Amino acid sequence: MGSENGKKRGVGRRAVLLGGGAAVVGTAVLAREDLARAWWRLPWMEKPRTDGELDHKPAEWTAAHQANWRRADRPDDYTIDRVVIHVVQGSYATALRVFRNPLHGAATHYVVRKDGHVAQMIRELDVAFHAGNRDMNERSIGIEHEGFVDRPQDFTAEMYAGSARLTADICRRYGIPVDREHIIGHVEVEGTDHTDPGPHWDWDRYLTLVRKERARLG
């Protein structure tokens, strides 16, 4: 897991690239982009929503603290085109506890237990602080898995199956291709210092399961 603060989008870098007076133009463009994405925040424009509504129906709702995510209206304001796979470095109960802690500063949308049970902690339309990279947070859904990266026995058949059903459902709803460009590990996020899901996560096995589930869903 990672906070919102990894890679920053901002006027500073763009201003350096554009130089001089062009920086003002760059700032205006960024401001327009931010306004376009935030139109729904206006009191008379906000879409109705039900907090705690499940996006993945088999999941159990267990809310993360609001300090660990940002309200949004995805995919209208940010396209969702990635799934990021995490490993807790701890238990399922530990993940739920820390994601409820407002001081933790991070949380994923989902947590998968060793028996395949799934908890949803953040709505998919909202931005979870999980990847340590703002751009990736905005475009992705984060899935945490119980266990430790150096313990292959933690990655059970039930966990793979439950996680694959979840990822296939996400890919179906957002049109995400089932491949290693779009389903990635936390370690592959630009700027991260994390190593999960680690060398024992069986990507071939996992993607085979995700593709099977995706085909079943139609």
PyMOL commands that set and color helices and strands:
alter all, ss='L'
color gray80, all
select helices_A, chain A and resi 11-18+22-37+39-41+66-68+92-99+134-139+152-154+157-174+186-188+203-217
alter helices_A, ss='H'
color red, helices_A
select strands_A, chain A and resi 60-61+69-70+82-85+110-112+118-120+127-128+140-145+183-185
alter strands_A, ss='S'
color yellow, strands_A
deselect
rebuild
show_as cartoon
